Amino acid sequence: MREKIAADLKTAMKAGERAKVDALRLINAALKDKDIEARGAGKTLGDDDLLALLQKMIKSRQESVEIYEKAGRTDLADKEKGEIAVISAYLPQQLSEVEVAEAVKAAIAEVGATSIKDMGKVVAVLKSKYTGRMDFGKASAAVKAALSAG
């Protein structure tokens, strides 16, 4: 993934795509920060870590878009949306709501969850299987709803 980002950065620089270059540089900076943090802990970053980082970057920008739109700053909101589009290109295809619901049911069955106390185990299973492919904030709400109803 890192090689693809680096190659895309070079291509965007040659093509003069300023917004894409800026977004890719933000990704590279975040990756370097995570690498340094991981090295300090004696670890190396895997693909799951990279996907989680990209999802975190997207979530942060989505929150910024909401704030900018409420403040009437469509110029800044559009910039954030552009960054979201660039970052999203490096994530695998996101699961649909139906697929998320099925994954939640399967994870509940796999863990044998019966109450809200088991929510952490269910979310852990989902994270291990679907990192980068689902919004875990929404998935957690779905797990909570399913366990509360059961």
Secondary structure, DSSP 8 states (H G I E B T S, - for coil): -HHHHHHHHHHHHHHT-HHHHHHHHHHHHHHHHHHHHHHHTT----HHHHHHHHHHHHHHHHHHHHHHHHTT-HHHHHHHHHHHHHHHTTS-----HHHHHHHHHHHHHHHT--SGGGHHHHHHHHHHHHTTTS-HHHHHHHHHHHHHH-
